[in-house]
Structures are given as C-alpha cells and as structure tokens.
Amino acid sequence: MTTFEELGVNPELRQAIEELGFEQPMPVQEKVIPHLLSEDGDVVALAQTGTGKTAAFGLPVLQRIDPTVNRPQALILSPTRELCLQIGSDLADFSKYLPGIKVLPVYGGSSIESQIRTLRKGVQVIVATPGRLIDLINRNEVKLDDVHTVILDEADEMLNMGFLESIDAILSHVPENRKMLMFSATMPAEIAKIAKKYMKSPVEFVIGNRNEGAANVRHIYYMVNARDKYLALKRIADNSPDIYGIIFCRTRRDTQEIADKLIADGYNAEALHGDLSQQQRDIVMRKFRDRVVSLLVATDVAARGLDVDDLTHVINYGLPDDTAVYTHRSGRTGRAGKTGVSIAIIHSREKGKLREIEKKIGKTFERKEVPTPQHIIEKQLYNLADRIERVKVDETEIVKYMPGIMRKLEWLSEEDLLKRVVSLEFNRLLAYYRDAPTIDFIDEKPRKERKSDSKPKSDKEKDRRTAERGMERIYVNVGKGDGFFAGNLIELLNRDVQGKRVDVGRIDLLPHYSLFDVKKSDARRVVEGLRGADWTGTRLYCEIADADKDYARASARKKRGEAAEEPGETTYDYFLKKSRSSAKKSTKSRKRK
C-alpha cells in the first residue's frame, strides 16, 4: 500500500500528520498530492465531503511555501465561515513542524481590524470567504501578486451561493501563471464552465463516480402521512439511542419550529439557520462539536461547509429540489472510511422526487417501516443495560458512600432494584409510547389494484372531498388554473391564520379550487383566517368541505362566468352573489354621501 513518504510528502509534514492519526493516504490524496508536488497544470477533483480533500491540497500547498517570503503565496477560497475556520485549523495542525509558515483565515462576522493587523505582520497562506477577501482587497490590505496556488474548495457550493462574480473579481488580482485547483462534490454544467474559463487544460480526478452518493452511506426512506412527519422523526431518534446527526429542513421557520419541538420533548437539539447571529451560530456549533447537542436542525445554507466528524445520521425532513443538495447532505455522514445513514422522511407525493434522486446518485433507497413502540423500548432498554455494563466505577470515591446506600436499599431484591433503575430512566418513554399508533403510510399496491381506481368517477370525487382520519377537509376557491400551488397555500396560512402554526395534511390542487386537510382543532381557525383574504387580487372564499357538494361543478361555472341557478345554488355561486350584494350596498352608500 502507498505511503505518504512515497507520495513525496516531506518529513516535517509526515511527523505532524502521523501525530494526528494519519496512517495511509486516502484515494483522493494518492491522486492529487503527487500531481501538485511534481506536475504542472491545473486540477479538477470530484470528491465527496469527508474523503480527505483538505490534506490532499493542504499538504502539497504547505510544502511548496517559501517561509522566507513573508507575503501570501497560496489562496484557498471556501463558501462558508465554518469551512474557512476548519481548513485554517487543519493547515495549522499540518504545519506544526514548519516554523515560519503562517496561515490566516479571513471571513465575515469577525473583526476585520484584527485580520488586518495579522495581514500586516505577514502571512503565507490565506484561507478566505469571498466577501471578506474582496473587502480586504478593496482596502488595499491584501496583495495577491505572489500567489502561485489558488484553491476553490466546495466549488459547487460557492456557485449555489452566488459567488461567481466574487470569484471573477478575486482572480483578476492573481497572476495568470498560478496553479489552480478546484474541488467539488458534484459536477454541474456551471462548474465545467468555470473550469473552462479559469483553468488551463485541467487534469480531472474523479473519486468514485460523478455526482454519486458517498460509498459508505446507507440510504433509507420512511413513508408517512404529511401530518405524521414529526412523530416519525422522534421515533427514528428514539430508535437510535446514540444518534449524532443533522436534520435538514427546507425553510428557516421549519428549522426553528422542529428544533423547538424537539427541545420541548426532551431531546438535546439546537437550530442552525440564517436568522441567527454569527455569535449564536458559533455557540450552537461549539455545542454540537462537543456533543452537548446530539441533533442539529439546519437549513442547507446554514449547514454548508460544516466539517463535523463521526455523524451517525443525516435526516432529510424535507427532500431538496436539487439532487446535488441531497448529495451534499448525505455526504456529511459515512466519512473517512466510516459508515453512516442518510434517512428521508417522505409522504406519498414525494416518491417521484425520491426516484429521481436514486437515478442521479446511483443508489437505491431502502424502504423501512417506522420503528414500533415495542421495538424502540426494547432498543432503549438494551442500550441502558450496555451503559450500566460499561460505566467506569471510581472505587476510591464511591466506596465510602456504599454502606449507607446498601442499608437504604437492602430490603430490595436484585430484580426489584434493576426494575426500579430501569423505571427511573424509562417511565416517561413507556408512558409516551403506551398507546402510540402505527404511523406508516400504506400505499404500495400497483395502481391497477387500487380500489379507488375501480370506483365510479362520482365516488372518487366524493373521496377527494373526504378528510383523512382525525382531520378536517377545507375548500378554498382558487386552484392550479389560477396559479395557486401548495407553497402559496402555506404562505396564506402563515400570513392570515392567527395563533400557532397550522399543520397541513393531504392537499388536492384542482384547476379552479383546492381541497386540503388540517387538524380538526384547527379547522375553524383556518376558515376564519382565509375567508375574505386577498390572494393576488382574488378574494378568497373558504369553508369546511361538504362531501356531498359538487365543487367541480362550481369551479366550471366560475370559469365560464355563469350566474347561479336556483335551486341547488353552489357554494361559489352563493359567495359570488354575496360579494356582489356587498358591492351594490357600498355604491349606494357612496351616492347618498
């Protein structure tokens, strides 16, 4: 097997990385290090997060630095502050036995004055986020005339975050004959364009296959009703007593709400999203890295560039629209040769998106049933038994308290004592799961076999107007033909319905009306909030849906602009008549004035 010495790494660097636990080079290091040390030309390396990229570019960059030249010789650009700090820390560790080499991370959210003072003293390696570096360049505090190596780390992330113009501006200050390296987990067309624009005949190294998921990650999905996603999340966490993972949500609001719920339910969780200040983000990340917090609930933007080792799980509370985003998410576990699990909690309408992700990453998701209460309790009890078995006993300290404890508990048998220890730990869990139902979504029959497809159209229409168990069906008088989609519905509910957030279940978007489920306890509040509200100039009518009303007929009449017919006036016709009557009254009132 190849060694770091055979790759050309010098003794000082080898001594430092051996102390850090590096034994054998990883595949990306075997390919990139020799090229950077002995070959000309630029490099594009496609590799997942956690495959050893920092050492792959960091070791040769440090080896090529001239410590007698007290000016920037290497520039490393990263998309986020967290990744910038992580790279800077790693390079400082690698250069432990290279006196005279100074590495400086520069990033937003920290004092620019202190960074300027350090730059004026002289540094050879700058690790930077694009925005702060441009600020320093504009202040004439950074000169890049002696830079011989430029590295773009997580280039696809920088592209997603809109840093293309910033990269343009930065590279205009770097000599044209520099060596350039670009590391990316995926290879979208835009990355290929960047390579063509800025690089000269780059050599491409692919670790694994393009855009594929990390090799050591197992991909699992649970299918539940939309309203049961949070319950499924808790069961997944409870079924993994030693879980240490990131839960990805689509929006800042969802992120904070899920974190708040988990904290209220007794989990060690924190939220990480763009509404937090830099100081708050630093505190959250410190707690997560120190494992004070075991579950980090995050948006994709906030979690970009996080470098955290030994994650056991990545949980997708909502699937991303972009497959590349899923690749980044799942790549945060199963790193450095370890195994990990990437879980997707989906409802039935996300199945197509899941299949699309499978095709892109070349992996098959395994469907699992949501853990049952019995299985969770058994798993937790065995975990407690393991912890009792492995706990370290301080004989010198505990022995002096034992006589009193023995006297206090001597009336208990060994079995009674064990039962009480277990109950002390698990009474809350046992009470919570005592009557908990099964929450899997059962819908795996082929379409031809589904009973609903054999029903007459009128029966199927009636089913559409019927809510799922425990829910209430709500009608609103706008649909897809009006440009109204699920996201618009959620926005309206957040904007116009007072009180706590409304959990939405099944949504049916029809051409000119929509039906959706909410909890029965929320139904009246939703109807009152949406009735009469404005949506892009359309006044909304909303009611608890009646399974016997013909809403399809009402929408057809609405589309044709026909008047109501008596008897059997539809809901929409009634509302239309009522609003016209109000308008006439308002006109008469103005005339009298």
Stockholm file with secondary structure:
# STOCKHOLM 1.0

chainA/1-593         MTTFEELGVNPELRQAIEELGFEQPMPVQEKVIPHLLSEDGDVVALAQTGTGKTAAFGLPVLQRIDPTVNRPQALILSPTRELCLQIGSDLADFSKYLPGIKVLPVYGGSSIESQIRTLRKGVQVIVATPGRLIDLINRNEVKLDDVHTVILDEADEMLNMGFLESIDAILSHVPENRKMLMFSATMPAEIAKIAKKYMKSPVEFVIGNRNEGAANVRHIYYMVNARDKYLALKRIADNSPDIYGIIFCRTRRDTQEIADKLIADGYNAEALHGDLSQQQRDIVMRKFRDRVVSLLVATDVAARGLDVDDLTHVINYGLPDDTAVYTHRSGRTGRAGKTGVSIAIIHSREKGKLREIEKKIGKTFERKEVPTPQHIIEKQLYNLADRIERVKVDETEIVKYMPGIMRKLEWLSEEDLLKRVVSLEFNRLLAYYRDAPTIDFIDEKPRKERKSDSKPKSDKEKDRRTAERGMERIYVNVGKGDGFFAGNLIELLNRDVQGKRVDVGRIDLLPHYSLFDVKKSDARRVVEGLRGADWTGTRLYCEIADADKDYARASARKKRGEAAEEPGETTYDYFLKKSRSSAKKSTKSRKRK
#=GR chainA/1-593 SS CCCHHHHTCCHHHHHHHHHTTCCSCCHHHHHHHHHHHHCCSCEEEECCTTSSHHHHHHHHHHHTCCTTCCSCCEEEECSSHHHHHHHHHHHHHHTTTCTTCCEEEECTTSCHHHHHHHHHHCCSEEEECHHHHHHHHHTTCCCCTTCCEEEETTHHHHHHTTCHHHHHHHHTTSCTTCEEEEEESSCCHHHHHHHHHHCSSCEEEESSSTTCCCTTEEEEEEEBCGGGHHHHHHHHHHTCTTCCEEEECSSHHHHHHHHHHHHHTTCCEEEECTTSCHHHHHHHHHHHHTTSCSEEEECHHHHTTCCCSCCCEEEESSCCSSHHHHHHHHTTSSCTTCCEEEEEEECGGGHHHHHHHHHHHTCCCEECCCCCHHHHHHHHHHHHHHHHHHCCCCHHHHTTTHHHHHHHHTTSCHHHHHHHHHHHHHHHHHHHHTTCCCCBCCCCSCGGGCGGGGSCHHHHHHHHTSCCTTEEEEEESCCGGGTCCHHHHHHHHHHHSCSSCCCEEEEEECSSCEEEEEEGGGHHHHHHHHTTCEETTEECCEEECCTTSCHHHHHHHHHHTCCCCSSSCCHHHHHHHHHHHHHHHHHHHHHHC
#=GC SS_cons         CCCHHHHTCCHHHHHHHHHTTCCSCCHHHHHHHHHHHHCCSCEEEECCTTSSHHHHHHHHHHHTCCTTCCSCCEEEECSSHHHHHHHHHHHHHHTTTCTTCCEEEECTTSCHHHHHHHHHHCCSEEEECHHHHHHHHHTTCCCCTTCCEEEETTHHHHHHTTCHHHHHHHHTTSCTTCEEEEEESSCCHHHHHHHHHHCSSCEEEESSSTTCCCTTEEEEEEEBCGGGHHHHHHHHHHTCTTCCEEEECSSHHHHHHHHHHHHHTTCCEEEECTTSCHHHHHHHHHHHHTTSCSEEEECHHHHTTCCCSCCCEEEESSCCSSHHHHHHHHTTSSCTTCCEEEEEEECGGGHHHHHHHHHHHTCCCEECCCCCHHHHHHHHHHHHHHHHHHCCCCHHHHTTTHHHHHHHHTTSCHHHHHHHHHHHHHHHHHHHHTTCCCCBCCCCSCGGGCGGGGSCHHHHHHHHTSCCTTEEEEEESCCGGGTCCHHHHHHHHHHHSCSSCCCEEEEEECSSCEEEEEEGGGHHHHHHHHTTCEETTEECCEEECCTTSCHHHHHHHHHHTCCCCSSSCCHHHHHHHHHHHHHHHHHHHHHHC
//
